[in-house]
Amino acid sequence: MRYKHTSAIRFALSEKYAPATANKMLGALRRVLKEALLLDQIDPADYQKAIAIQDIKHSRELRGRALARNEVARLIDVAKKDPNPVIGARDAALMAILRGGGLRREEAVNLELRDLNVADGSLKVRRGKGNKDRTVYLPPLLLSLVEDWISIRGKTRGALLCHVRKGKQVIVRSLTPQSVWLVLKNRANEAGVDDFSPHDFRRTFISELLDAGIDIVTVQQLAGHASPEQMSKYDRRKEETKRRAVQVLDLLCL
């Protein structure tokens, strides 16, 4: 395989896939070529030229959005008013955990009853991204929603957020990430909230912590990110935050 081949592959991928996906494939291609080099299946000079292809550039516009506080309040309110109070309490607890703890939806559905410590509002996130454990803390108002759910769910060991049958019977079996998406989509429609993804709760969590002046290392630890640099991908603070920051310069110039 020569440079002309890898360059053609790069062009084909750029035409068919999003930049991020195409770049992952190019990374895999480079890895295959390296293995070929180690196995003496490609000339070193050809190898160096073949891997010289550059990643595909893409827009740095951030995906997703942060939810306004009144949007979160409306989502929780429609859940609490659900005709089936058991499902409503479960959904309110789900949103409280996603918003208050900044969890990924996979992390939320993996929670068990034993992972919650009501005394200090802590949640033990097990097997998070990178197979790492961490501890997050729910604020009192959101913790109370989880306690309301537990009072209905009962103290049976197992999944914290679980299935509810139409007859209001709780089945202690974990929700799936897909079911989380469906719950939020339905609640958004009921509350008249613009479309958002489950991950937008996480973006909201990180943005509001940063806006409140919490140091970036602490936010990184709460979010379960490998490095503080990853925070920039989740920061959805609005232009007003930037405007307020510049006002400080006026004070410094006096």
C-alpha positions as CSV (number, residue, x, y, z in Angstrom):
1,M,0.0,0.0,0.0
2,R,1.4,3.4,-1.0
3,Y,0.6,7.0,-0.3
4,K,-1.7,7.2,-3.3
5,H,-3.8,4.4,-1.9
6,T,-4.2,5.9,1.6
7,S,-4.8,9.3,0.1
8,A,-7.6,7.9,-2.0
9,I,-9.1,6.1,1.1
10,R,-9.0,9.4,3.0
11,F,-10.9,11.1,0.2
12,A,-13.5,8.3,0.0
13,L,-14.0,8.4,3.8
14,S,-14.4,12.2,3.8
15,E,-17.2,11.9,1.2
16,K,-19.1,9.2,3.1
17,Y,-18.7,9.8,6.8
18,A,-18.7,12.6,9.4
19,P,-15.1,13.9,10.1
20,A,-14.9,12.4,13.5
21,T,-15.9,8.9,12.2
22,A,-13.7,9.2,9.2
23,N,-10.7,10.2,11.4
24,K,-11.3,7.1,13.6
25,M,-11.1,4.9,10.5
26,L,-7.9,6.6,9.4
27,G,-6.4,5.9,12.8
28,A,-7.3,2.3,12.4
29,L,-5.7,2.3,9.0
30,R,-2.5,3.7,10.4
31,R,-2.5,1.0,13.1
32,V,-2.9,-1.7,10.5
33,L,0.0,-0.3,8.5
34,K,2.2,-0.2,11.6
35,E,1.5,-3.9,12.2
36,A,2.4,-4.6,8.5
37,L,5.7,-2.7,9.1
38,L,6.5,-4.8,12.2
39,L,5.8,-7.9,10.2
40,D,8.1,-6.8,7.4
41,Q,5.1,-6.7,5.0
42,I,5.7,-3.1,3.9
43,D,8.8,-1.1,3.1
44,P,9.7,1.4,5.9
45,A,9.9,4.2,3.3
46,D,6.5,3.3,1.9
47,Y,5.1,3.1,5.4
48,Q,6.3,6.6,6.3
49,K,4.7,8.0,3.1
50,A,1.5,6.0,3.5
51,I,0.7,7.3,7.0
52,A,1.5,10.9,6.1
53,I,-2.2,11.5,5.3
54,Q,-3.7,14.2,7.5
55,D,-6.8,13.9,9.6
56,I,-10.0,15.5,8.0
57,K,-10.7,18.9,9.4
58,H,-14.1,19.7,10.7
59,S,-16.1,22.5,12.3
60,R,-15.4,23.2,15.9
61,E,-19.0,24.1,16.6
62,L,-20.1,22.3,19.7
63,R,-23.0,19.9,19.6
64,G,-25.8,19.8,22.1
65,R,-27.0,22.5,24.5
66,A,-27.5,23.3,28.1
67,L,-31.0,23.2,29.4
68,A,-32.4,26.3,31.1
69,R,-33.5,25.9,34.7
70,N,-37.1,26.5,33.9
71,E,-36.9,23.7,31.3
72,V,-35.6,21.3,33.9
73,A,-38.3,22.4,36.3
74,R,-41.0,21.8,33.7
75,L,-39.7,18.3,32.8
76,I,-39.7,17.3,36.4
77,D,-43.1,18.9,37.0
78,V,-44.8,16.9,34.2
79,A,-43.3,13.7,35.6
80,K,-44.6,14.4,39.0
81,K,-48.1,15.0,37.6
82,D,-48.1,11.7,35.6
83,P,-51.4,9.7,36.0
84,N,-49.3,6.8,37.0
85,P,-47.5,8.2,40.1
86,V,-45.0,5.3,40.2
87,I,-43.7,6.0,36.6
88,G,-43.8,9.7,37.4
89,A,-41.6,9.3,40.5
90,R,-39.2,7.0,38.6
91,D,-38.8,9.5,35.8
92,A,-38.4,12.4,38.1
93,A,-35.7,10.5,40.0
94,L,-34.0,9.7,36.6
95,M,-33.9,13.3,35.6
96,A,-32.7,14.3,39.1
97,I,-29.7,11.9,38.8
98,L,-28.8,13.0,35.2
99,R,-29.1,16.7,36.1
100,G,-27.7,16.7,39.6
101,G,-24.9,14.2,39.1
102,G,-24.0,14.8,35.5
103,L,-24.1,11.1,34.8
104,R,-23.9,9.5,31.4
105,R,-27.1,7.5,30.7
106,E,-25.2,4.2,30.7
107,E,-23.9,5.1,34.2
108,A,-27.4,6.0,35.4
109,V,-28.9,2.7,34.4
110,N,-26.1,0.8,36.0
111,L,-26.8,2.3,39.4
112,E,-28.0,0.0,42.2
113,L,-29.8,0.9,45.4
114,R,-26.5,0.2,47.3
115,D,-24.8,3.0,45.4
116,L,-26.9,5.7,47.0
117,N,-26.0,7.2,50.4
118,V,-29.0,9.3,51.5
119,A,-27.1,10.6,54.5
120,D,-24.7,12.7,52.4
121,G,-26.4,12.6,49.0
122,S,-23.6,10.6,47.4
123,L,-23.9,8.3,44.4
124,K,-21.2,5.7,43.7
125,V,-20.8,5.5,40.0
126,R,-19.3,2.1,39.2
127,R,-17.7,1.1,35.9
128,G,-18.0,4.5,34.4
129,K,-16.2,5.4,31.1
130,G,-12.8,3.9,31.1
131,N,-14.1,1.4,33.6
132,K,-13.4,3.9,36.4
133,D,-15.4,4.4,39.6
134,R,-16.2,7.8,41.0
135,T,-18.5,9.5,43.5
136,V,-20.9,12.3,42.8
137,Y,-23.2,14.2,45.1
138,L,-26.8,15.2,44.5
139,P,-28.1,18.6,45.8
140,P,-30.8,18.3,48.5
141,L,-33.7,19.3,46.3
142,L,-32.9,16.7,43.7
143,L,-31.9,14.1,46.3
144,S,-35.5,14.4,47.7
145,L,-36.9,13.3,44.3
146,V,-34.7,10.1,44.4
147,E,-35.9,9.5,48.0
148,D,-39.5,9.8,46.9
149,W,-38.8,7.2,44.2
150,I,-37.2,4.8,46.7
151,S,-40.1,5.1,49.1
152,I,-42.2,3.6,46.2
153,R,-39.6,1.3,44.8
154,G,-38.8,-0.3,48.1
155,K,-35.5,-1.5,49.6
156,T,-35.1,-4.6,47.4
157,R,-31.5,-5.0,46.3
158,G,-30.8,-4.3,42.6
159,A,-31.3,-1.6,40.0
160,L,-32.0,1.8,41.4
161,L,-33.9,3.0,38.3
162,C,-36.0,0.1,37.1
163,H,-39.0,-0.9,35.1
164,V,-42.6,-0.2,36.1
165,R,-45.5,-2.1,34.7
166,K,-48.7,-0.4,33.6
167,G,-50.4,-1.8,36.7
168,K,-47.9,0.3,38.8
169,Q,-45.9,-2.8,39.7
170,V,-42.2,-2.1,40.1
171,I,-39.9,-4.7,38.5
172,V,-36.4,-4.5,39.8
173,R,-34.6,-4.7,36.5
174,S,-32.3,-2.1,35.0
175,L,-33.6,0.3,32.4
176,T,-31.7,0.4,29.1
177,P,-29.9,3.5,27.7
178,Q,-32.5,3.4,24.9
179,S,-35.4,3.5,27.4
180,V,-33.8,6.6,29.1
181,W,-33.8,8.3,25.7
182,L,-37.5,7.4,25.2
183,V,-38.5,8.6,28.6
184,L,-36.8,12.0,28.1
185,K,-38.2,12.4,24.6
186,N,-41.8,11.8,25.9
187,R,-41.3,14.1,28.8
188,A,-40.0,16.9,26.5
189,N,-43.0,16.6,24.4
190,E,-45.3,16.8,27.4
191,A,-43.5,19.8,28.9
192,G,-43.2,21.7,25.6
193,V,-39.4,21.7,25.9
194,D,-37.3,21.8,22.7
195,D,-35.5,18.7,21.7
196,F,-32.5,17.7,23.7
197,S,-30.4,14.6,24.3
198,P,-29.8,12.7,27.5
199,H,-26.2,14.0,27.3
200,D,-27.5,17.6,27.4
201,F,-28.2,17.1,31.1
202,R,-24.5,16.3,31.5
203,R,-23.6,19.4,29.5
204,T,-25.9,21.5,31.7
205,F,-24.3,20.0,34.8
206,I,-20.7,20.9,33.7
207,S,-21.6,24.3,32.3
208,E,-23.4,25.4,35.5
209,L,-20.5,24.2,37.7
210,L,-18.0,26.2,35.7
211,D,-20.3,29.2,35.6
212,A,-20.5,29.0,39.4
213,G,-16.8,29.3,39.6
214,I,-16.0,25.7,40.6
215,D,-12.4,24.9,39.7
216,I,-12.0,22.9,36.6
217,V,-10.1,20.0,38.3
218,T,-13.1,19.4,40.6
219,V,-15.5,19.6,37.7
220,Q,-13.3,17.1,35.9
221,Q,-13.4,14.7,38.8
222,L,-17.2,15.0,39.2
223,A,-17.8,14.4,35.5
224,G,-15.4,11.5,35.3
225,H,-13.2,12.9,32.6
226,A,-9.6,11.8,32.1
227,S,-8.3,15.4,31.7
228,P,-9.5,19.0,32.4
229,E,-9.1,19.7,28.6
230,Q,-12.2,17.6,27.9
231,M,-14.3,20.1,29.8
232,S,-14.2,22.5,26.8
233,K,-16.3,20.0,24.8
234,Y,-19.1,20.2,27.3
235,D,-19.0,23.9,28.2
236,R,-22.3,25.4,27.1
237,R,-22.2,28.6,29.0
238,K,-23.9,31.4,27.2
239,E,-22.5,34.7,25.9
240,E,-23.7,36.4,29.0
241,T,-21.0,34.6,30.9
242,K,-18.3,36.0,28.6
243,R,-19.8,39.5,28.9
244,R,-19.7,39.4,32.7
245,A,-16.1,38.1,32.6
246,V,-15.1,41.2,30.5
247,Q,-16.7,43.5,33.0
248,V,-13.9,42.6,35.4
249,L,-11.4,44.3,33.1
250,D,-13.2,47.6,33.7
251,L,-12.6,47.3,37.4
252,L,-8.9,46.3,36.9
253,C,-8.4,49.4,34.7
254,L,-9.7,51.9,37.3
